[in-house]
Amino acid sequence: MRHKIDMHTHLLPEKLPDFAKKFGYGDFIHLEHHRHGFASMMKGGVFFREIARNCWDPEIRIAEYMHYHTPVQVVCTVPVMFSYWAKAADCLELSMFLNDHLAGVVEDYPEHYLALGTLPMQDTDLAIKELERLKTLGFPGIQIGSNVNQLNLSEAQFFPIFEACERLDMAVLVHPWEMMGEADMKKYWLPWLVGMPAETSRAVCSLIFGGVMERLPKLRFCFAHAGGSFIPTIGRVQHGFDCRPDLVAIDNAVPPRDYLGRFWVDSATHDPQLLRYILDVIGDEKVCLGTDYPFPLGDLEIGRFMEQMGLPAETLERIFYKNTLKWLHG
């Protein structure tokens, strides 16, 4: 039996205020508990997703996780809650509400939960203010979106936030959201199947090409869903850097391949062959057990497929908990 930490899971409060009514605008998420053990996430007046009790009940989650010998979960909000489109002060209030809830869960179940906070990324000063508050609350890091209102993470307005993360020793989980082209490919769940992997690669490339990783070498990034399409397409990315430096290398002359092994990714590949490739490319010290629980696209058997891959015991130990501790705490 191996100790495990799942570093990529999502948790909501059981009850959400009607922020749209409070603020007087916007499609903020609220919950309608329409039948026992289930709730509808409503985006304004439009149905977004049905969630079950394990999306808000910490005790139910602990029991479900113990079935897979996983005593510790790192929880963060659901990306649709980011609300970067909102007025900055309103997003700060929402973020504080969500962060206070997560802090309460960690306080109530300190042996089972760690939490990543959320920030009003659309306002640099307010984001740093909330980041500093999260540090005082004991949060080891934050979760952010892959873009902020379609601005890449390399934009100058975000650099002070990342600078503050490095200064405060806060880890950063980058999760895809507001997927590019979403309005043009709603059929077949393509935003989740195609857009999300592309969004994550967009974030990695932006942080590399924009020089953020180079200027902040101690900042610990982890990218959701095994880094999306970045690692499988590193050959193309590197070749583009080599053949068109006039377009790609304009802000950072360091080759993208040099960053392999300098950031973490989670293990949510659903594909042993791809996971072996990722382990080979970035090393077994940079892959963390992360499942995206409790959503259907997640690895809901909490890494069981990895236990069946014949990986060395030392590699499994690193993936299952050691790498997460290194990412969170340095």
C-alpha positions as CSV (number, residue, x, y, z in Angstrom):
1,M,0.0,0.0,0.0
2,R,1.5,3.4,-1.0
3,H,0.8,6.8,0.4
4,K,-0.8,9.1,-2.1
5,I,-1.6,12.8,-2.5
6,D,-4.0,13.9,-5.2
7,M,-2.8,17.4,-6.1
8,H,-5.5,18.3,-8.6
9,T,-9.1,18.1,-7.3
10,H,-12.0,20.5,-7.2
11,L,-14.3,21.4,-4.4
12,L,-17.2,23.9,-4.0
13,P,-19.1,25.2,-1.0
14,E,-22.5,23.4,-0.6
15,K,-24.2,26.7,-0.8
16,L,-23.2,29.7,-3.0
17,P,-24.7,33.2,-2.6
18,D,-26.5,34.6,-5.6
19,F,-23.7,36.8,-6.6
20,A,-25.5,37.9,-9.8
21,K,-28.3,39.3,-7.7
22,K,-25.9,40.8,-5.2
23,F,-23.7,42.5,-7.8
24,G,-26.6,43.3,-10.2
25,Y,-25.1,41.7,-13.3
26,G,-23.3,38.7,-14.8
27,D,-23.6,35.0,-15.2
28,F,-22.1,34.1,-11.9
29,I,-22.5,30.4,-10.9
30,H,-25.1,29.5,-8.4
31,L,-26.3,26.1,-7.2
32,E,-29.8,24.6,-7.3
33,H,-30.1,21.5,-5.1
34,H,-32.8,19.9,-7.2
35,R,-32.6,16.3,-5.7
36,H,-31.0,14.6,-2.8
37,G,-27.2,14.4,-3.2
38,F,-27.1,16.4,-6.5
39,A,-27.1,20.0,-7.5
40,S,-27.3,21.9,-10.8
41,M,-24.6,24.4,-11.4
42,M,-26.4,27.3,-13.1
43,K,-24.5,29.9,-15.1
44,G,-26.9,32.8,-14.8
45,G,-30.2,31.1,-15.8
46,V,-28.6,28.5,-18.0
47,F,-27.8,24.9,-16.9
48,F,-24.0,24.4,-16.8
49,R,-23.4,21.0,-15.1
50,E,-24.8,18.6,-12.6
51,I,-22.6,17.8,-9.6
52,A,-22.9,15.2,-7.0
53,R,-22.4,15.5,-3.2
54,N,-18.7,14.6,-3.6
55,C,-18.2,18.0,-5.2
56,W,-19.0,19.8,-1.9
57,D,-19.0,17.2,1.0
58,P,-15.4,16.8,2.4
59,E,-16.3,13.7,4.5
60,I,-17.8,11.8,1.5
61,R,-14.6,12.6,-0.4
62,I,-12.4,11.3,2.4
63,A,-14.2,7.9,2.3
64,E,-14.1,7.7,-1.5
65,Y,-10.4,8.5,-1.5
66,M,-9.5,5.9,1.2
67,H,-10.9,3.2,-1.1
68,Y,-7.9,4.1,-3.3
69,H,-5.4,4.5,-0.4
70,T,-5.2,8.2,-0.9
71,P,-5.5,10.1,2.4
72,V,-4.6,13.6,1.2
73,Q,-6.3,15.8,-1.4
74,V,-5.2,19.2,-2.7
75,V,-8.5,21.1,-3.4
76,C,-9.1,24.1,-5.5
77,T,-12.2,25.8,-7.0
78,V,-13.9,24.7,-10.2
79,P,-12.4,26.9,-13.1
80,V,-15.8,28.3,-14.1
81,M,-15.7,30.1,-10.8
82,F,-12.7,32.2,-11.8
83,S,-14.9,35.0,-13.1
84,Y,-12.1,37.0,-14.5
85,W,-14.7,38.7,-16.7
86,A,-16.3,40.4,-13.7
87,K,-15.6,43.7,-12.1
88,A,-12.3,43.3,-10.2
89,A,-13.7,44.2,-6.8
90,D,-16.6,41.7,-7.2
91,C,-14.2,39.0,-8.4
92,L,-12.1,39.7,-5.3
93,E,-15.2,39.3,-3.0
94,L,-16.1,36.0,-4.8
95,S,-12.5,34.8,-4.6
96,M,-12.3,35.6,-0.9
97,F,-15.6,33.7,-0.3
98,L,-14.2,30.6,-2.1
99,N,-10.8,30.8,-0.4
100,D,-12.3,31.2,3.0
101,H,-14.4,28.1,2.4
102,L,-11.3,26.1,1.4
103,A,-9.4,27.4,4.4
104,G,-12.2,26.1,6.6
105,V,-12.1,22.7,5.0
106,V,-8.4,22.5,5.6
107,E,-8.9,23.6,9.2
108,D,-11.6,21.0,9.8
109,Y,-9.7,18.2,8.2
110,P,-6.0,19.0,8.4
111,E,-4.8,15.5,7.9
112,H,-6.8,15.1,4.6
113,Y,-6.8,18.5,2.8
114,L,-4.5,21.1,1.4
115,A,-5.9,24.0,-0.6
116,L,-5.0,26.2,-3.6
117,G,-6.6,29.6,-3.7
118,T,-8.0,31.7,-6.5
119,L,-7.3,35.3,-7.4
120,P,-8.9,38.2,-9.3
121,M,-6.3,38.0,-12.0
122,Q,-7.8,40.8,-14.0
123,D,-6.5,43.3,-11.4
124,T,-2.8,43.1,-10.5
125,D,-3.0,45.0,-7.2
126,L,-6.1,43.1,-5.9
127,A,-4.6,39.8,-7.0
128,I,-1.4,40.4,-5.0
129,K,-3.4,41.6,-2.0
130,E,-5.4,38.3,-2.0
131,L,-2.3,36.3,-2.6
132,E,-0.7,37.8,0.4
133,R,-3.8,37.1,2.5
134,L,-3.7,33.5,1.3
135,K,-0.1,33.2,2.5
136,T,-1.2,34.3,6.0
137,L,-3.9,31.6,5.9
138,G,-1.4,28.9,5.2
139,F,-2.2,28.2,1.5
140,P,0.8,26.7,-0.3
141,G,-0.2,28.0,-3.7
142,I,-2.9,29.1,-6.1
143,Q,-4.8,27.9,-9.2
144,I,-5.1,30.2,-12.2
145,G,-6.6,30.0,-15.7
146,S,-4.6,29.4,-18.8
147,N,-5.5,32.9,-20.0
148,V,-7.2,35.9,-18.4
149,N,-9.9,37.3,-20.7
150,Q,-8.0,35.9,-23.6
151,L,-4.8,37.7,-22.6
152,N,-1.8,35.4,-22.5
153,L,0.0,34.8,-19.2
154,S,3.1,36.5,-20.6
155,E,1.4,39.9,-20.6
156,A,3.3,42.5,-18.5
157,Q,0.3,43.1,-16.2
158,F,0.6,39.5,-14.8
159,F,4.3,39.5,-14.1
160,P,4.0,41.3,-10.7
161,I,1.6,38.6,-9.6
162,F,4.1,35.9,-10.6
163,E,6.9,37.9,-9.0
164,A,4.8,38.0,-5.8
165,C,4.3,34.2,-6.0
166,E,8.0,33.6,-6.1
167,R,8.6,36.1,-3.3
168,L,6.0,34.4,-1.1
169,D,7.1,30.9,-2.1
170,M,3.6,30.1,-3.5
171,A,3.2,27.3,-6.1
172,V,1.0,27.9,-9.2
173,L,-1.3,25.3,-10.8
174,V,-2.3,26.4,-14.3
175,H,-5.7,25.0,-15.4
176,P,-7.2,25.5,-18.8
177,W,-10.3,27.6,-19.1
178,E,-12.1,30.0,-21.4
179,M,-10.9,27.7,-24.2
180,M,-9.9,29.3,-27.5
181,G,-12.4,28.8,-30.2
182,E,-15.0,27.5,-27.8
183,A,-17.9,29.3,-29.4
184,D,-17.0,27.7,-32.8
185,M,-16.8,24.1,-31.6
186,K,-19.5,23.4,-29.0
187,K,-20.5,20.1,-30.6
188,Y,-19.0,16.8,-29.5
189,W,-17.6,18.4,-26.2
190,L,-14.7,19.7,-28.3
191,P,-13.9,22.6,-26.0
192,W,-13.0,20.0,-23.3
193,L,-11.4,17.4,-25.7
194,V,-9.5,19.7,-28.1
195,G,-9.6,23.2,-26.5
196,M,-8.3,22.3,-23.1
197,P,-5.1,20.6,-24.2
198,A,-4.4,23.5,-26.6
199,E,-5.1,26.0,-23.9
200,T,-2.5,24.4,-21.6
201,S,0.1,24.4,-24.3
202,R,-0.7,28.1,-24.9
203,A,0.0,28.8,-21.3
204,V,3.3,26.9,-21.2
205,C,4.5,28.5,-24.4
206,S,3.5,32.0,-23.3
207,L,5.3,31.6,-20.0
208,I,8.4,30.3,-21.8
209,F,8.5,32.6,-24.8
210,G,7.5,35.6,-22.7
211,G,10.5,35.0,-20.4
212,V,8.5,34.6,-17.2
213,M,10.1,31.2,-16.3
214,E,13.5,32.6,-17.2
215,R,13.1,35.7,-15.1
216,L,11.6,33.8,-12.1
217,P,13.5,30.6,-12.0
218,K,12.3,29.7,-8.4
219,L,8.6,30.0,-9.3
220,R,7.1,26.5,-9.2
221,F,4.6,26.0,-12.0
222,C,2.5,22.8,-12.5
223,F,0.3,22.4,-15.5
224,A,-3.0,20.4,-15.4
225,H,-3.8,17.4,-17.6
226,A,-0.2,16.4,-18.0
227,G,0.6,19.7,-19.6
228,G,-2.0,19.4,-22.3
229,S,-0.6,19.2,-25.8
230,F,2.7,20.9,-25.0
231,I,4.9,17.9,-24.3
232,P,3.6,15.8,-27.2
233,T,4.2,18.7,-29.6
234,I,7.6,19.9,-28.2
235,G,9.3,18.9,-31.4
236,R,7.1,21.3,-33.4
237,V,7.4,24.0,-30.8
238,Q,11.2,23.7,-30.8
239,H,11.4,23.6,-34.6
240,G,9.3,26.7,-34.8
241,F,11.7,28.4,-32.4
242,D,14.7,27.3,-34.5
243,C,13.3,28.1,-37.9
244,R,11.5,31.4,-37.1
245,P,13.4,33.0,-34.2
246,D,12.2,36.4,-35.6
247,L,8.7,35.4,-34.6
248,V,9.2,33.1,-31.6
249,A,12.5,34.1,-29.8
250,I,11.8,37.8,-29.7
251,D,11.5,38.0,-25.8
252,N,13.5,35.0,-24.7
253,A,16.4,33.4,-26.5
254,V,16.5,30.2,-24.4
255,P,15.2,27.2,-26.4
256,P,11.9,25.7,-25.2
257,R,13.4,22.3,-24.8
258,D,15.6,23.7,-22.1
259,Y,12.6,24.1,-19.9
260,L,11.6,20.4,-20.0
261,G,12.1,19.3,-16.4
262,R,11.8,22.8,-15.0
263,F,8.1,22.6,-14.3
264,W,5.7,20.0,-13.1
265,V,2.6,18.4,-14.7
266,D,-0.1,16.2,-13.3
267,S,-0.6,12.6,-14.3
268,A,-4.1,12.8,-15.9
269,T,-3.3,11.3,-19.2
270,H,-5.7,8.3,-19.2
271,D,-3.0,6.7,-21.4
272,P,-0.1,4.6,-20.0
273,Q,1.9,5.0,-23.3
274,L,1.6,8.8,-23.2
275,L,2.6,8.8,-19.5
276,R,5.7,6.8,-20.2
277,Y,6.6,9.3,-22.9
278,I,6.1,12.2,-20.5
279,L,8.2,10.5,-17.8
280,D,10.9,10.0,-20.4
281,V,10.9,13.6,-21.6
282,I,10.6,15.5,-18.4
283,G,11.8,13.0,-15.8
284,D,9.9,11.1,-13.0
285,E,10.6,14.0,-10.6
286,K,8.2,16.3,-12.4
287,V,5.0,14.3,-12.7
288,C,2.5,14.5,-9.8
289,L,-0.5,12.4,-9.1
290,G,-3.4,14.6,-10.2
291,T,-6.8,13.4,-11.1
292,D,-9.3,16.2,-11.8
293,Y,-11.7,14.5,-9.3
294,P,-14.7,14.4,-9.1
295,F,-15.4,15.2,-12.8
296,P,-16.0,12.5,-15.5
297,L,-12.9,13.5,-17.4
298,G,-10.9,12.8,-14.3
299,D,-8.8,9.8,-13.3
300,L,-11.5,8.6,-10.9
301,E,-9.5,5.5,-9.8
302,I,-6.9,7.8,-8.4
303,G,-3.8,6.6,-10.2
304,R,-4.7,2.9,-10.4
305,F,-3.6,2.7,-14.0
306,M,-0.1,3.7,-13.0
307,E,0.1,0.9,-10.4
308,Q,-0.4,-1.5,-13.3
309,M,2.3,-0.1,-15.6
310,G,5.2,-1.9,-14.0
311,L,6.9,1.3,-13.0
312,P,9.8,1.2,-10.5
313,A,8.7,1.6,-6.9
314,E,10.8,4.7,-6.6
315,T,9.1,6.3,-9.6
316,L,5.6,5.6,-8.1
317,E,6.7,7.1,-4.8
318,R,7.8,10.2,-6.5
319,I,4.6,10.5,-8.6
320,F,2.2,9.6,-5.8
321,Y,3.5,12.1,-3.2
322,K,7.1,13.2,-3.2
323,N,6.9,15.3,-6.3
324,T,3.7,17.1,-5.0
325,L,5.4,17.9,-1.8
326,K,8.4,19.3,-3.7
327,W,6.1,21.4,-6.0
328,L,4.1,22.8,-3.1
329,H,6.9,23.4,-0.6
330,G,10.1,23.5,-2.6
